[in-house]
Amino acid sequence: KKKKYKIDYIPVQAFLQVALPSKICDNDINNIIRRFVMGFLSEYNAKLTSADNAVKCVKSGDWVEYTSNLGFPALCDAALAKRRDELRGVKIRGDLIFGPVQVIECDPDMEHFVYNTWHCSGYERRMCDKGRAFFEPMVFRNLAWYYKNFLTSDVCMVTVSGMDDEGYFYFGPSLGMSKCIADNSKIVIVEVNRNIPRIKGSEDARIHISEIDHIVETGDPQLFEMPNPAPTETDVKTANLLLPYIENGSCIQLGIGGMPNALGELIADSELKDLGMHTELCSDGYLAMFKAGKLTNAKKTLHPGKGVLGLAIGSHELNDWLN
């Protein structure tokens, strides 16, 4: 009672270890934890709103962020498209979004909305080919630096996991770029989908409720599932050429598509062991290696015992494994 402690949304248990007297019973600790959680729930309910109401903050000329892949805010996108005739020159940035994107679909002449992608999905590439969107080249590892030093972001909209007991929402498969975008944005709107996996790691993997302006409930629809294309004969031959260069304990970086998945399956059926994952993109090839006991991360010198990824695209089973 005599001391004041600054609480900066650190984990509850860590706070208790510092702030509480050494002699305190478990019931008291549980009561304090309940008060923390109830405080977060109260803030959650205060920020809870509809997508239509959340997107009212967007003004003509704003830069709006849709983040990446499963972070795509489908409800807010649809709500923003409904405001087409009220707005002009709103610029949107996305990345690997599977579509359809309603702000593109509703405005073929791009008078109201101009969509830009950092990296094309199949849908985004078709929109660029039709002159309905623009491609912005970038180096993925530098993206946070771009946002911090050069880019203006007015509103960030992103789909996240459900809130945990410490008031955090996780970015899931879009964790590699979402936090730097949210940190750079004046207003942050999250769409909550409890099917988004909680992929833990650095602080950039999650966002605290205190950093969020509006919360939109989605009803938890099933996540987009990237179908795994059957490998072609060329994919299999290429994968077989690569396999002899992989040694026990190697750290593996795979992409996505027929050839990387074919290589993942070959590794899973091989005699290799104690492989590591340090990858920009995590796909089902890693899941195959893990299920076969090949992916242990035991021999890694950087983050030993941990698989590291920047984003994930694949099956529902892959998302369940990452959770």
VENCORQUI-V191399 format. One record per residue. RES is the residue in one small letter. BURIAL is I if it has 16 or more other ideal C-beta (glycine too) atoms within 10 Angstrom, else O. Layout:
res=RES burial=BURIAL
res=RES burial=BURIAL
This chain:
res=k burial=O
res=k burial=O
res=k burial=O
res=k burial=O
res=y burial=O
res=k burial=O
res=i burial=O
res=d burial=O
res=y burial=O
res=i burial=O
res=p burial=O
res=v burial=I
res=q burial=O
res=a burial=O
res=f burial=I
res=l burial=O
res=q burial=O
res=v burial=O
res=a burial=O
res=l burial=O
res=p burial=O
res=s burial=O
res=k burial=O
res=i burial=O
res=c burial=O
res=d burial=O
res=n burial=O
res=d burial=O
res=i burial=O
res=n burial=O
res=n burial=O
res=i burial=I
res=i burial=I
res=r burial=O
res=r burial=O
res=f burial=I
res=v burial=I
res=m burial=O
res=g burial=O
res=f burial=I
res=l burial=O
res=s burial=O
res=e burial=I
res=y burial=I
res=n burial=O
res=a burial=O
res=k burial=I
res=l burial=O
res=t burial=I
res=s burial=O
res=a burial=I
res=d burial=O
res=n burial=O
res=a burial=I
res=v burial=I
res=k burial=O
res=c burial=O
res=v burial=I
res=k burial=O
res=s burial=O
res=g burial=O
res=d burial=I
res=w burial=I
res=v burial=I
res=e burial=I
res=y burial=I
res=t burial=I
res=s burial=I
res=n burial=I
res=l burial=I
res=g burial=I
res=f burial=I
res=p burial=I
res=a burial=I
res=l burial=I
res=c burial=I
res=d burial=I
res=a burial=I
res=a burial=I
res=l burial=I
res=a burial=I
res=k burial=O
res=r burial=I
res=r burial=I
res=d burial=O
res=e burial=O
res=l burial=I
res=r burial=O
res=g burial=O
res=v burial=I
res=k burial=I
res=i burial=I
res=r burial=I
res=g burial=I
res=d burial=I
res=l burial=I
res=i burial=I
res=f burial=I
res=g burial=I
res=p burial=O
res=v burial=I
res=q burial=I
res=v burial=I
res=i burial=I
res=e burial=O
res=c burial=I
res=d burial=I
res=p burial=O
res=d burial=O
res=m burial=I
res=e burial=O
res=h burial=I
res=f burial=I
res=v burial=I
res=y burial=I
res=n burial=I
res=t burial=I
res=w burial=I
res=h burial=I
res=c burial=I
res=s burial=I
res=g burial=O
res=y burial=I
res=e burial=I
res=r burial=O
res=r burial=O
res=m burial=I
res=c burial=I
res=d burial=O
res=k burial=O
res=g burial=O
res=r burial=I
res=a burial=I
res=f burial=O
res=f burial=O
res=e burial=O
res=p burial=O
res=m burial=O
res=v burial=O
res=f burial=O
res=r burial=O
res=n burial=O
res=l burial=I
res=a burial=I
res=w burial=O
res=y burial=O
res=y burial=I
res=k burial=O
res=n burial=O
res=f burial=O
res=l burial=I
res=t burial=O
res=s burial=I
res=d burial=I
res=v burial=I
res=c burial=I
res=m burial=I
res=v burial=I
res=t burial=I
res=v burial=I
res=s burial=I
res=g burial=O
res=m burial=I
res=d burial=O
res=d burial=O
res=e burial=I
res=g burial=I
res=y burial=I
res=f burial=I
res=y burial=I
res=f burial=I
res=g burial=I
res=p burial=I
res=s burial=I
res=l burial=I
res=g burial=I
res=m burial=I
res=s burial=I
res=k burial=I
res=c burial=I
res=i burial=I
res=a burial=I
res=d burial=I
res=n burial=I
res=s burial=I
res=k burial=O
res=i burial=I
res=v burial=I
res=i burial=I
res=v burial=I
res=e burial=I
res=v burial=I
res=n burial=I
res=r burial=O
res=n burial=I
res=i burial=I
res=p burial=I
res=r burial=I
res=i burial=I
res=k burial=O
res=g burial=O
res=s burial=O
res=e burial=O
res=d burial=I
res=a burial=I
res=r burial=I
res=i burial=I
res=h burial=O
res=i burial=I
res=s burial=O
res=e burial=I
res=i burial=I
res=d burial=I
res=h burial=I
res=i burial=I
res=v burial=I
res=e burial=O
res=t burial=I
res=g burial=O
res=d burial=O
res=p burial=O
res=q burial=O
res=l burial=I
res=f burial=I
res=e burial=O
res=m burial=I
res=p burial=O
res=n burial=I
res=p burial=O
res=a burial=O
res=p burial=I
res=t burial=O
res=e burial=O
res=t burial=O
res=d burial=I
res=v burial=I
res=k burial=O
res=t burial=I
res=a burial=I
res=n burial=O
res=l burial=O
res=l burial=O
res=l burial=O
res=p burial=O
res=y burial=O
res=i burial=I
res=e burial=O
res=n burial=O
res=g burial=O
res=s burial=O
res=c burial=I
res=i burial=I
res=q burial=O
res=l burial=I
res=g burial=O
res=i burial=I
res=g burial=O
res=g burial=I
res=m burial=I
res=p burial=I
res=n burial=I
res=a burial=I
res=l burial=I
res=g burial=I
res=e burial=I
res=l burial=I
res=i burial=I
res=a burial=I
res=d burial=O
res=s burial=O
res=e burial=O
res=l burial=I
res=k burial=O
res=d burial=I
res=l burial=I
res=g burial=I
res=m burial=I
res=h burial=I
res=t burial=I
res=e burial=O
res=l burial=I
res=c burial=I
res=s burial=I
res=d burial=I
res=g burial=I
res=y burial=I
res=l burial=I
res=a burial=I
res=m burial=I
res=f burial=I
res=k burial=O
res=a burial=I
res=g burial=O
res=k burial=I
res=l burial=I
res=t burial=I
res=n burial=I
res=a burial=O
res=k burial=I
res=k burial=I
res=t burial=O
res=l burial=O
res=h burial=O
res=p burial=O
res=g burial=O
res=k burial=O
res=g burial=I
res=v burial=I
res=l burial=I
res=g burial=I
res=l burial=I
res=a burial=I
res=i burial=I
res=g burial=I
res=s burial=I
res=h burial=O
res=e burial=O
res=l burial=I
res=n burial=I
res=d burial=O
res=w burial=I
res=l burial=I
res=n burial=O
